[in-house]
Amino acid sequence: MSFSRRTLGLGAVAGMAALATAACAKAAPDRRLRLADQPEDYKALGIGQQIQVSEDGRRTEARPENFEWWYFDGLLDDGSVVVIWFGDNWFYGTHKRAVSIEVTPPGGKPRRVLKQFDEPGEFARDHADVRIGPHRFEGNLKTYTIHVDAAQTGGMGCDLVLHQRLASYRPATGHMLSGERYFAWLVAVPEGSVSGELTLDGVTRSVTGSGYHDHNWGNVSPRDLFDGWWWGRAQVGADTTIASQLYGRADVGGEKITLLYVGDPASVKVNAFGTAVTAAEGAPIKHPDPEHVRPIAGSVTFATQAGDRVQFNASNRLLTSANLLNNAPPAMRGMAQLAGMKPWYTRFKSPVSLTLAGQPTMEGEGTLERFEFK
């Protein structure tokens, strides 16, 4: 569920002029945000419980109101973190394609390149095969190849292979609905092995590690559905955990959608959503980026009724910290400031603890994302 930070910036400011009245509006019954998990939802969407290869292919039509992106992150064995994003039509009103690559070396600052394209790109529907300029993201749920052309980005690129070790996952249908509006999420690879080559400053080296790939699409800016969210993914021993809490806006009912997944190569141990899982923020701390003036929760803990518990912790290891108004037009920044808006995107390297019901607590590491739309 992660995002390119400039992508987030443009999406976050879309529609801010209506924020003050929207926040006070009462949700109409057919616009109340919900996770589509009923039998009729599966039927309407044309999907089943079993995830199909085509679900990671193109899911939207090329229309101004639609967006779609394919995301990858890798926690490499040398301590580096790499994040890659291929997207279509997120830049509302521009109808562009984009490719982003971000590399954070061990102990170093993030390095990032974003390229935008006017050309339409190529998007297969029967499986993930995304071609934007000279870059390509292709796979079939089991194996993916990712090519970001370093010659076109000024010296940062990759040729990576991701092999799935855990079966694909989505919470119910993966669609969060508000009337006819929706935001969809598929975790094609909850965890897999990463190998290949990574290029930084024109220097190419072999890399290995653990990787993750998800796919998002929808027909409305997430800013119009959510006030923000927490999202995290981690490796704790042999277990992979993915967790999220999304905060619905007041005008779609103010509901929270909370999700927790834990699995290993042999089985899914936790797949909880709705009333089966809760999330709680820890005590506030000073944000490690001094430009972020508000406190931020020092942790977020997900717990199930069965006694499973996962805690993600903020840290001083910032992977991304971005004021989402920095890329907005001056008039939009002024309106947002008058409305008291301080939208921000933070991604941490996160220490994680996992307690499965009846078992001792285990420690691991992952990434934790905090998205503040207001």
LUMPA-992510 format. One record per atom (N, C-alpha, C): residue in three letters; x, y, z. Coordinates in steps of 0.1 Angstrom, whole numbers, plus 5000, padded with zeros to 4 digits. Atoms other than C-alpha are relative to their C-alpha. Layout:
ALAXYZ/...
// end
This chain:
MET500849885000/MET500050005000/MET500950135000/SER499149894999/SER503050224999/SER500050084987/PHE500249915011/PHE503450524976/PHE501350084997/SER499049905003/SER505850754958/SER499750135007/ARG500349884992/ARG506251064979/ARG499550124992/ARG500649895008/ARG505651314951/ARG498649964995/THR501450045003/THR502751104940/THR499150035011/LEU500849974988/LEU501451134975/LEU499750155001/GLY500149864998/GLY502051504975/GLY498950064991/LEU501049955009/LEU499951574944/LEU498649945004/GLY501350054997/GLY497251334955/GLY499450065013/ALA500449954988/ALA497151474990/ALA499350134999/VAL500649875000/VAL496351824980/VAL498850014991/ALA501249995008/ALA493651734955/ALA498850015008/GLY501349984994/GLY490351864967/GLY500150065014/MET499949944986/MET491652054998/MET499150115001/ALA500949884999/ALA489452354990/ALA498749965007/ALA501350044994/ALA486452145001/ALA500149945014/LEU499750084988/LEU488052005032/LEU499150055012/ALA500749954988/ALA486352235058/ALA498649955001/THR501450045000/THR482852155047/THR499849855000/ALA500150155001/ALA483551785039/ALA500249945013/ALA499750074987/ALA484851715074/ALA498850015009/CYS501249994991/CYS481551825089/CYS498849944994/ALA501250065006/ALA479251655064/ALA499749875006/LYS500550134995/LYS477151365075/LYS500049904988/ALA499950105010/ALA477751045056/ALA498749954995/ALA501250065005/ALA474950935033/ALA500249845001/PRO499950144997/PRO474150565039/PRO500849924989/ASP499450075011/ASP475350455004/ASP501450044998/ARG498749955002/ARG478650645008/ARG500949965012/ARG499250034988/ARG479750495041/ARG501149904996/LEU498850085004/LEU483250345037/LEU499949865007/ARG500050134995/ARG483449975041/ARG501049914992/LEU499350105007/LEU485649675032/LEU499049904994/ALA501050085007/ALA483749475006/ALA500449855003/ASP499750144995/ASP483649125022/ASP498849914999/GLN501250085001/GLN480148995014/GLN500049924987/PRO500150085012/PRO479248714989/PRO499650084988/GLU500449925011/GLU477548964967/GLU501150104995/ASP498949915005/ASP480649184966/ASP500949924991/TYR499250095009/TYR482748894952/TYR499349994986/LYS500750025013/LYS480048834926/LYS500050124991/ALA500049875007/ALA479849204916/ALA501350034994/LEU498749975005/LEU483549224912/LEU500649894991/GLY499550115009/GLY483948894893/GLY501249935005/ILE498950074994/ILE486448744917/ILE499649905010/GLY500350104990/GLY486648454941/GLY500950015012/GLN499150004988/GLN488448364973/GLN501449984995/GLN498750045005/GLN491348224952/GLN500550124991/ILE499549895007/ILE493548504938/ILE500549954986/GLN499650045014/GLN494048484900/GLN501250094995/VAL498849935006/VAL497148594880/VAL499550134994/SER500549885007/SER494948844861/SER499750115010/GLU500349904991/GLU494249034893/GLU501250105002/ASP498849915000/ASP497849174891/ASP500250074987/GLY500049935012/GLY497249284856/GLY499250135000/ARG500749875000/ARG495649614845/ARG498649985004/ARG501350014995/ARG492449664864/ARG499150124997/THR500849885003/THR491250014853/THR500150034985/GLU500049945013/GLU490450194821/GLU500850135001/ALA499249885000/ALA492550484810/ALA499150125000/ARG500949884998/ARG490250764823/ARG500650095011/PRO499449904991/PRO491151084842/PRO499849975015/GLU500350034986/GLU489450964874/GLU500649885005/ASN499450124996/ASN491250634875/ASN501550015002/PHE498650004998/PHE494650554888/PHE500449855003/GLU499550134998/GLU496850244892/GLU501550005002/TRP498650014999/TRP500250154904/TRP500449865005/TRP499450124995/TRP502549854911/TRP501250045008/TYR499049964990/TYR504949874941/TYR500849885004/PHE499150104995/PHE507949684952/PHE500950065011/ASP498949964992/ASP510249714982/ASP500849885004/GLY499050114996/GLY513349514991/GLY500850045012/LEU499149984989/LEU515149485024/LEU501249914997/LEU498950075005/LEU518549385012/LEU500949955011/ASP499250064990/ASP521049165030/ASP501150095005/ASP498949914996/ASP523649445031/ASP499450125009/GLY500649894993/GLY521149675050/GLY499450114992/SER500649905009/SER520049875020/SER498549974999/VAL501450015003/VAL516349945013/VAL499850064986/VAL500349955014/VAL515149974977/VAL498550004998/VAL501449985002/VAL511650104968/VAL499850044985/ILE500249985014/ILE510350094932/ILE498550014998/TRP501449985002/TRP507050224919/TRP499750034985/PHE500549985014/PHE505350204884/PHE498650055001/GLY501449954999/GLY502250414881/GLY499450064988/ASP500749945011/ASP499650534857/ASP498950095005/ASN501149914999/ASN497450844858/ASN499850045015/TRP500249944987/TRP498050944894/TRP500050155000/PHE499849855001/PHE498951294884/PHE498750064994/TYR501349975005/TYR495351414881/TYR500150124991/GLY500049895010/GLY494751634851/GLY501250004990/THR498850015009/THR498151544835/THR500049874992/HIS500150135007/HIS497351184825/HIS501449954996/LYS498650045003/LYS501051084828/LYS500249865007/ARG499450124994/ARG502850754836/ARG501250055007/ALA498849964992/ALA505650754861/ALA500749875005/VAL499150104994/VAL508550534873/VAL500950065011/SER499249954990/SER510250594906/SER500949895006/ILE499250094992/ILE513250424923/ILE500750085011/GLU499449944989/GLU514550504957/GLU500949905007/VAL499050094993/VAL517650354974/VAL500550075012/THR499449954988/THR518650405010/THR501149915004/PRO498950094996/PRO522150265017/PRO500149995015/PRO499950024985/PRO523050135052/PRO500650135006/GLY499549884993/GLY523450445074/GLY500050124992/GLY500049895009/GLY522950675044/GLY498650064998/LYS501349935003/LYS520250915032/LYS499449944987/PRO500750065012/PRO517650805006/PRO500450084988/ARG499749945013/ARG518550864970/ARG498849964991/ARG501350035007/ARG515550894946/ARG500050074987/VAL500349955014/VAL514750944909/VAL498649974996/LEU501450025005/LEU511250994895/LEU500050054986/LYS500149975014/LYS510650994858/LYS498550004996/GLN501449995005/GLN507351104842/GLN500049984984/PHE500150035014/PHE506151004807/PHE498750044995/ASP501349975007/ASP503551144783/ASP499549884992/GLU500450125008/GLU503550824762/GLU499149915008/PRO501050084992/PRO500750584771/PRO500549885007/GLY499550134994/GLY502950284781/GLY499249884995/GLU500750135003/GLU501849924778/GLU499749935013/PHE500550064988/PHE499749744804/PHE499249874996/ALA500750135003/ALA498749374800/ALA498949995011/ARG501150034991/ARG495449264816/ARG500049865005/ASP500050144995/ASP496048894820/ASP501149975010/HIS499050024990/HIS499048934842/HIS500850145001/ALA499349884998/ALA501349204855/ALA501150014989/ASP499049985010/ASP503349334825/ASP499850154997/VAL500049855001/VAL503949714828/VAL501250054993/ARG498949955007/ARG506149884803/ARG499850154998/ILE500049855000/ILE506850264807/ILE501350044996/GLY498749965006/GLY509550404785/GLY500849874999/PRO499150125000/PRO512550164788/PRO499949915012/HIS500250074987/HIS511350034822/HIS498949904999/ARG501050115001/ARG509449714828/ARG499949935014/PHE500350074988/PHE507749544857/PHE499049884996/GLU500850125005/GLU506449184849/GLU500149895009/GLY500050124992/GLY505348884867/GLY498649935000/ASN501150095001/ASN502748614873/ASN499649955014/LEU500250044986/LEU502248604912/LEU501249925005/LYS498950084995/LYS505148354915/LYS501350064998/THR498749945003/THR508048534898/THR499850134993/TYR500049875006/TYR508648894889/TYR501450044996/THR498849945004/THR511349074870/THR499750154999/ILE500249864999/ILE511849444875/ILE501350074994/HIS498949935006/HIS514049654852/HIS499750155000/VAL500049865001/VAL514650024858/VAL501450044993/ASP498849975009/ASP517050154831/ASP500850115006/ALA499149904994/ALA519950334848/ALA500550104990/ALA499649915010/ALA520950494815/ALA499050124999/GLN501049905001/GLN517650674815/GLN499750095012/THR500349934988/THR517550784851/THR501250085005/GLY498849934995/GLY521050924854/GLY500949925009/GLY499050094993/GLY522750624870/GLY499449925011/MET500750084990/MET520150464893/MET499149904994/GLY500850105007/GLY518550144882/GLY500149865006/CYS499950134995/CYS518149774887/CYS499549904989/ASP500550125007/ASP517549434872/ASP499849895011/LEU500350094988/LEU515849234900/LEU499149894997/VAL500950115001/VAL514148904903/VAL499449985014/LEU500750034988/LEU511448844930/LEU499349874999/HIS500750145000/HIS510448484937/HIS499149995013/GLN501050014989/GLN507248444958/GLN500449895009/ARG499950104990/ARG507748254991/ARG498749985008/LEU501350014993/LEU504248325005/LEU498950034990/ALA501149985010/ALA501048294986/ALA499450145001/SER500649865001/SER499348614974/SER498850015010/TYR500949974989/TYR497048784999/TYR499250134996/ARG500849875000/ARG494149034999/ARG499049985011/PRO501050014989/PRO491749115028/PRO498650004993/ALA501250025007/ALA488448975015/ALA500150034985/THR499849965014/THR487949134980/THR501150094998/GLY498949905001/GLY490649394987/GLY499450134996/HIS500649885004/HIS488149664977/HIS499450085012/MET500649914990/MET487349955001/MET499050094993/LEU501049945008/LEU484050104989/LEU499450115007/SER500849894995/SER482250434994/SER499050034988/GLY500949995011/GLY479150414971/GLY500749944988/GLU499450055012/GLU480550384936/GLU501550035000/ARG498649975000/ARG483950514946/ARG500849885008/TYR499350124994/TYR486650254956/TYR501550024999/PHE498650015000/PHE490250194965/PHE500349865002/ALA499850155000/ALA491649844959/ALA501449975003/TRP498750044996/TRP494649654972/TRP500249854999/LEU499650145001/LEU496249324963/LEU501549995004/VAL498650034997/VAL499449194979/VAL500449874992/ALA499650115009/ALA500748984951/ALA501149915006/VAL498950084993/VAL503948884970/VAL500150065014/PRO499849964986/PRO503748915008/PRO501450005004/GLU498650014998/GLU507348805009/GLU500649914990/GLY499350085009/GLY509848664985/GLY501550035000/SER498549985001/SER513548624977/SER500350104989/VAL499649905009/VAL515248904959/VAL501449974996/SER498650015005/SER518348864937/SER500150084987/GLY499849925012/GLY519849054908/GLY501150115002/GLU499049895001/GLU521749374902/GLU499350145003/LEU500449874996/LEU521349724917/LEU501050104996/THR499049905005/THR522950034901/THR499850135007/LEU500049884993/LEU523750344921/LEU501250094995/ASP498949925006/ASP525750634906/ASP500849934989/GLY499450065011/GLY526450424876/GLY500849875003/VAL499350124995/VAL528050144897/VAL499049895003/THR500950124999/THR526349804894/THR500649905009/ARG499650104991/ARG526549544922/ARG498949895001/SER500950114997/SER524949204929/SER499450025014/VAL500749994987/VAL522349204957/VAL499149885002/THR501050104996/THR520148954976/THR499250065011/GLY500849954988/GLY517449005002/GLY498649954999/SER501450044999/SER513748985010/SER499250114993/GLY500849915007/GLY511049154989/GLY498649995002/TYR501449994998/TYR507449254988/TYR499550084988/HIS500749935012/HIS505049364959/HIS498550005003/ASP501449985000/ASP501649504960/ASP499550094989/HIS500649945012/HIS499249654935/HIS498750085005/ASN501149924996/ASN496749944941/ASN499350064988/TRP500749935010/TRP494050094919/TRP498750055005/GLY501349954996/GLY490850294921/GLY499550114991/ASN500749905009/ASN488550564907/ASN499850135007/VAL500149874993/VAL489050844932/VAL501350015008/SER498849984992/SER491951004950/SER499849945014/PRO500150044987/PRO492650824983/PRO499750115010/ARG500349884992/ARG492551174998/ARG498550025002/ASP501449984999/ASP488851174992/ASP499349905008/LEU500650104992/LEU488250865012/LEU500649995014/PHE499350034987/PHE490850865040/PHE500750135005/ASP499249894993/ASP492351115065/ASP501549965001/GLY498650054999/GLY495450895066/GLY500049865003/TRP499950144996/TRP496750555075/TRP501449975006/TRP498850084997/TRP499450335091/TRP500049884991/TRP499850135008/TRP500850055070/TRP501449955004/GLY498750064998/GLY503749815078/GLY500149864995/ARG499750135004/ARG505349505067/ARG501349965006/ALA498850034992/ALA508049305085/ALA500349854998/GLN499550144999/GLN510048975087/GLN500349985015/VAL499750044986/VAL510048815122/VAL500249855000/GLY499750145002/GLY511848485120/GLY499549964987/ALA500550065012/ALA510148275094/ALA498650074996/ASP501349945002/ASP506948485097/ASP500150144993/THR500249875006/THR505848775075/THR498750065006/THR501249934995/THR503449025089/THR499750134992/ILE500549885008/ILE501449295070/ILE498950065008/ALA501149944992/ALA499249535089/ALA499750144995/SER500449865004/SER497349855082/SER498750045008/GLN501249934996/GLN494850095097/GLN499850124992/LEU500449885008/LEU493050335074/LEU498950075007/TYR501049924993/TYR491150625088/TYR499150074990/GLY501049945009/GLY488050705069/GLY499650145003/ARG500449864998/ARG487051065064/ARG498650015006/ALA501349984993/ALA484051215083/ALA498949984990/ASP501150005009/ASP482051245051/ASP499849864993/VAL500350145004/VAL482350865044/VAL499749925013/GLY500450074988/GLY481350775080/GLY501050005011/GLY499050004990/GLY484650815098/GLY500449865005/GLU499750134996/GLU485150445099/GLU501549974999/LYS498650055001/LYS488550275106/LYS499949864993/ILE499950145006/ILE489449975084/ILE501449955004/THR498850054994/THR492049765102/THR500249864995/LEU499750135006/LEU493849465087/LEU501349945006/LEU498850064995/LEU496349215100/LEU500249864993/TYR499750135007/TYR498048925081/TYR501449955006/VAL498750064997/VAL500748685094/VAL500049864993/GLY499850135007/GLY502048395074/GLY501449964999/ASP498750055003/ASP504948175067/ASP499949914987/PRO500150085013/PRO505747955036/PRO499049885001/ALA500850124999/ALA503647675050/ALA498550035002/SER501449974996/SER500447855062/SER499850145002/VAL500449874996/VAL498548165068/VAL499549995015/LYS500350014986/LYS498448215106/LYS499050105005/VAL500949904996/VAL496448535109/VAL499550074987/ASN500649925011/ASN494048695083/ASN498850065006/ALA501149944992/ALA491948935104/ALA499750144995/PHE500449875004/PHE489949235095/PHE498650035007/GLY501349974994/GLY486849415107/GLY500150005015/THR500050004985/THR485949355144/THR501049905005/ALA499150114995/ALA488449065146/ALA501450065003/VAL498649954997/VAL491449305149/VAL499850155003/THR500049864996/THR492049645165/THR501450054999/ALA498749935000/ALA494949895163/ALA500050115010/ALA499849894990/ALA496250135190/ALA501350064998/GLU498849935001/GLU498750405187/GLU500650025014/GLY499349984988/GLY501450435213/GLY500150155004/ALA499849874995/ALA502450745233/ALA500750094989/PRO499349915010/PRO503451045211/PRO501450035003/ILE498649974999/ILE507051115204/ILE500350124991/LYS499649905009/LYS508951395187/LYS500449934987/HIS499650055013/HIS509251325150/HIS501550024997/PRO498649985002/PRO512851255140/PRO500450104989/ASP499749895010/ASP512551505111/ASP499650135007/PRO500349874993/PRO512751855127/PRO499050084993/GLU500949925008/GLU510651995099/GLU498649955002/HIS501350054997/HIS507751775109/HIS499650055015/VAL500149934988/VAL506451995137/VAL499049945010/ARG500950064991/ARG503751775152/ARG500649875006/PRO499650134995/PRO504351475175/PRO499449894991/ILE500550125007/ILE503851125160/ILE500049895010/ALA500150124991/ALA502850805177/ALA501349924999/GLY498750075000/GLY505950615187/GLY499949854996/SER500250145005/SER504350285178/SER498549984996/VAL501350045003/VAL501250115165/VAL499949855002/THR500150144997/THR500049785178/THR498749944995/PHE501150075005/PHE497649545161/PHE499749885008/ALA500350114991/ALA495849285182/ALA498749934995/THR501250075004/THR493249015174/THR499349955013/GLN500850054989/GLN490548875196/GLN500649865005/ALA499450134997/ALA492448545195/ALA501350015008/GLY498849984992/GLY495448695213/GLY501350024992/ASP498849975008/ASP497848765184/ASP500350155001/ARG499649864998/ARG499749095186/ARG501350034992/VAL498849955008/VAL502149285163/VAL500250145004/GLN499749864997/GLN503849605173/GLN501150054991/PHE499149935008/PHE505549835148/PHE500550125008/ASN499549884992/ASN507850105163/ASN500650104990/ALA499349905007/ALA508950435149/ALA501450005004/SER498650004997/SER512650485148/SER500750134994/ASN499249895005/ASN515350745140/ASN500549974986/ARG499650045014/ARG516050555107/ARG498950034991/LEU501049965010/LEU514050755083/LEU500449964986/LEU499850035014/LEU513650615048/LEU499450114991/THR500649895007/THR511350895037/THR499350095010/SER500749904992/SER510051215053/SER499750124991/ALA500349905010/ALA508251455030/ALA498750085004/ASN501149914999/ASN506051755034/ASN499250004987/LEU500850035013/LEU503251685008/LEU499550134994/LEU500449875006/LEU502652055002/LEU501150064992/ASN498849945007/ASN506152114988/ASN499850014985/ASN500150005014/ASN505152024953/ASN498650064995/ALA501349945004/ALA501752194954/ALA500150144995/PRO500049865005/PRO500952524935/PRO499950095012/PRO500049904989/PRO501352834957/PRO498650025005/ALA501449984996/ALA497552894957/ALA499549885009/MET500450124993/MET496952534969/MET500650005014/ARG499450004987/ARG499552564996/ARG499450105009/GLY500749904992/GLY497952885008/GLY498749965006/MET501350054995/MET494552735011/MET500249895010/ALA499750114990/ALA495952425029/ALA500450065013/GLN499549944987/GLN497752645054/GLN498950075007/LEU501149934993/LEU494652855061/LEU499149905006/ALA500950104995/ALA492752535067/ALA500749925011/GLY499350074990/GLY495452415091/GLY500549864996/MET499650125006/MET496552135068/MET501549995001/LYS498650035000/LYS499951975073/LYS500349864996/PRO499950145005/PRO499951665051/PRO501549965000/TRP498650045000/TRP503051455055/TRP500149854998/TYR499850145002/TYR504451115045/TYR501349965006/THR498850054994/THR506950925066/THR500149854998/ARG499750145000/ARG508550585061/ARG501249975009/PHE498950034991/PHE510650435089/PHE500549864997/LYS499550144997/LYS512950135092/LYS499549975014/SER500750024988/SER510949975120/SER500449875007/PRO500050124991/PRO511749735149/PRO498649955002/VAL501350065000/VAL508849495151/VAL500049885010/SER500250124991/SER507649245178/SER498749934996/LEU501250085003/LEU505248965171/LEU499849895010/THR500450104990/THR503348755196/THR498849934994/LEU501250085005/LEU501148475182/LEU499449935013/ALA500750054989/ALA498548335206/ALA500749885006/GLY499450124993/GLY500148105232/GLY501549984997/GLN498650015003/GLN503648165219/GLN500950115005/PRO499249894995/PRO506648365231/PRO500250114989/THR499849885009/THR507348715216/THR501349984992/MET498850005008/MET509748735187/MET500250144995/GLU499649875004/GLU511649035174/GLU500449994985/GLY499550005014/GLY512249135138/GLY500150154995/GLU499849865006/GLU512549435114/GLU499250014987/GLY500849975012/GLY510449595087/GLY500050144997/THR500349865003/THR509149915073/THR498750045005/LEU501349954995/LEU506450135088/LEU499850134993/GLU500349885008/GLU504650405068/GLU498850075007/ARG501149914994/ARG502550695083/ARG499750104989/PHE500549905010/PHE500450895059/PHE499050095007/GLU500849904994/GLU498951215072/GLU499450094989/PHE500649925010/PHE496451375048/PHE499750145004/LYS500449874996/LYS495651665070/LYS500850065012/
// end
